[in-house]
Amino acid sequence: MYAGKPRAFDAFTSHEDHVVELGPGTSVLAGNHFSPVQAVEVVHQRGTFWAVQYHPEYDLVDVARLGILRAPQLIAQGCFADAAAADRFLAELEALHADRARPDLRDRLAIGDELLDDARRTIEVRNWLERQVKPSARR
């Protein structure tokens, strides 16, 4: 799943649920301080299945809009000091999406090419299509 992706990488996450028990044939492929299970591979009978808890399909606008929806929760979790701080951060995400070359926003938000470049951010999706979907379609 991670061919072409660095060993450590940033990804957009948005979840409150966590995997607490792994089933048979399951291997953890990625985790972080928030959730030790962010991606798994499950081998069952003749199939291999990949699943991620994070969101490689999200872009900055998706994250900003979800942040607007979840602002009260994010403030309660300590991610933002207050609604004004959340509003500023989320507005900056949308501004960076509109102009990905802005070094001031890239630096302030600590967001690099790994998240801004669609091809790099979605490597695991392409790998899934190439290695899991296309071969099974040929069978």
C-alpha positions, 0 to 999 in steps of 0.5 A: 500500500505504501510503495512510493510513500515515505516511511513517516508521513503526514495525513489528514485525520478526522475520527473519534473511534479507534480500533481496539482489537485486531481480527485474525490475519490483520497487520497494522501498517500505520499508526500515530500518537492519536491512534495506534491503528491508522491503517491495516492489511487484512489477509482472509482466504484468497484476498488481501484487503487494505483499510485506512482510518485517516483520509488521503482523499481529503484536501485542505477545503475538505479539512476546513469544512469538516473543521467548521462542523467540528469546531466546538469539539476541537475547541473542547479537545484543546486543538483551538483556544476559542472559536476565533482561533478555529475560524482563523486557522480554518480560513487559512487552510482555505486560503492555502488551498486557493494558493498552494505556493504561499510560503507564509501559510505553508510555514505557519500551518506546517503543511508541506508538499506531502499534503498539498500535492494531490499525487503524493497525498493519495499514493495509497489510493493509487496503489490500491487501484493498481495492486488490488482492484485492477488485478481482481478485475482481470480474473 
